[in-house]
Amino acid sequence: MKKFSLHIILIALFLVAQKIQAQQVKLKDSLFSEALAANFMKFKYETKKAYDDHDFERGDFLFDSLVENVLKSKYFDDFKVKKLNGVTVSLNNYFKKPVFLITYASWCITSQGEIPAINALAKKYSDKIDFVVLYWDNKNNARKASKQYDKNVNVVYINEVDNTFSSEVINLKHTFGFPTSFYIDSENRVMDIKRVNKAIKINDTYLKAYTENYNFFVDGLSSLLINGEIVKEHLAGK
């Protein structure tokens, strides 16, 4: 009887182990970095050809296709970033809500109204979304840049000189450049990715630029907050 019970237990443990292994394989196959690595060389070649031919419309189409057909719904890797106090945190574990993540460098010139638009949205939706600004820079530069942001915006940084970060997180920078915004749901799935807002023109008034930036970010946030309030707000801002 004891041998029979032990046999049943061993079978149960084996089945549990198999299930866990299958889930891990499935998760790995669904990782953002894995999907990006498998498709990026082709994307890079085709976009370079498009831009060399001055076919900017095709270049944008290729990026949109990569996002829509390959990267959406993939699980965002559990990247490590540093807070302004120098403490390293796990992006997925530290932020529990859906995440709006935008990447910058301190030398990156933002369009007018861009940071005020982020601040306004963070004030309004910080109870539902974690707003995170990632600087590819050193601690001092990230700290100086953080003074532009509302208290509801989490400013973090990655300094490549530290050489303590995975190749996956470094590839994030060299693949997309900046600014790039990522919209990540509460299950760590990528719901949308947007690059620089090309609707902004250098001679736009501040109000027009602010409105364009605000609505640009609202488009992405709507993939995280599907409700009438944010859609109505976006339409009213046009």
Secondary structure in CASP SS format (residue, H / E / C, confidence):
PFRMAT SS
TARGET T0000
AUTHOR 0000-0000-0000
METHOD secondary structure of the structure
MODEL  1
M C 1.00
K H 1.00
K H 1.00
F H 1.00
S H 1.00
L H 1.00
H H 1.00
I H 1.00
I H 1.00
L H 1.00
I H 1.00
A H 1.00
L H 1.00
F H 1.00
L H 1.00
V H 1.00
A H 1.00
Q H 1.00
K H 1.00
I H 1.00
Q H 1.00
A H 1.00
Q H 1.00
Q H 1.00
V H 1.00
K H 1.00
L H 1.00
K H 1.00
D H 1.00
S C 1.00
L E 1.00
F H 1.00
S H 1.00
E H 1.00
A H 1.00
L H 1.00
A H 1.00
A H 1.00
N H 1.00
F H 1.00
M H 1.00
K H 1.00
F H 1.00
K H 1.00
Y H 1.00
E H 1.00
T H 1.00
K H 1.00
K H 1.00
A H 1.00
Y H 1.00
D H 1.00
D C 1.00
H C 1.00
D C 1.00
F H 1.00
E H 1.00
R H 1.00
G H 1.00
D H 1.00
F H 1.00
L H 1.00
F H 1.00
D H 1.00
S H 1.00
L H 1.00
V H 1.00
E H 1.00
N H 1.00
V H 1.00
L H 1.00
K C 1.00
S C 1.00
K C 1.00
Y E 1.00
F C 1.00
D C 1.00
D C 1.00
F C 1.00
K E 1.00
V E 1.00
K E 1.00
K E 1.00
L C 1.00
N C 1.00
G C 1.00
V C 1.00
T E 1.00
V E 1.00
S E 1.00
L H 1.00
N H 1.00
N H 1.00
Y H 1.00
F C 1.00
K C 1.00
K C 1.00
P C 1.00
V E 1.00
F E 1.00
L E 1.00
I E 1.00
T E 1.00
Y E 1.00
A C 1.00
S C 1.00
W C 1.00
C C 1.00
I C 1.00
T C 1.00
S C 1.00
Q C 1.00
G C 1.00
E H 1.00
I H 1.00
P H 1.00
A H 1.00
I H 1.00
N H 1.00
A H 1.00
L H 1.00
A H 1.00
K H 1.00
K H 1.00
Y H 1.00
S C 1.00
D C 1.00
K C 1.00
I C 1.00
D E 1.00
F E 1.00
V E 1.00
V E 1.00
L E 1.00
Y E 1.00
W E 1.00
D C 1.00
N C 1.00
K H 1.00
N H 1.00
N H 1.00
A H 1.00
R H 1.00
K H 1.00
A H 1.00
S H 1.00
K C 1.00
Q C 1.00
Y C 1.00
D C 1.00
K C 1.00
N C 1.00
V E 1.00
N E 1.00
V E 1.00
V E 1.00
Y E 1.00
I E 1.00
N C 1.00
E H 1.00
V H 1.00
D H 1.00
N C 1.00
T C 1.00
F C 1.00
S C 1.00
S H 1.00
E H 1.00
V H 1.00
I H 1.00
N H 1.00
L H 1.00
K H 1.00
H H 1.00
T H 1.00
F H 1.00
G C 1.00
F C 1.00
P C 1.00
T E 1.00
S E 1.00
F E 1.00
Y E 1.00
I E 1.00
D C 1.00
S C 1.00
E C 1.00
N C 1.00
R E 1.00
V E 1.00
M E 1.00
D E 1.00
I E 1.00
K E 1.00
R C 1.00
V C 1.00
N C 1.00
K C 1.00
A C 1.00
I C 1.00
K C 1.00
I C 1.00
N C 1.00
D C 1.00
T C 1.00
Y H 1.00
L H 1.00
K H 1.00
A H 1.00
Y H 1.00
T H 1.00
E H 1.00
N H 1.00
Y H 1.00
N H 1.00
F H 1.00
F H 1.00
V H 1.00
D H 1.00
G H 1.00
L H 1.00
S C 1.00
S C 1.00
L C 1.00
L C 1.00
I C 1.00
N C 1.00
G H 1.00
E H 1.00
I H 1.00
V H 1.00
K H 1.00
E H 1.00
H H 1.00
L H 1.00
A H 1.00
G C 1.00
K C 1.00
END
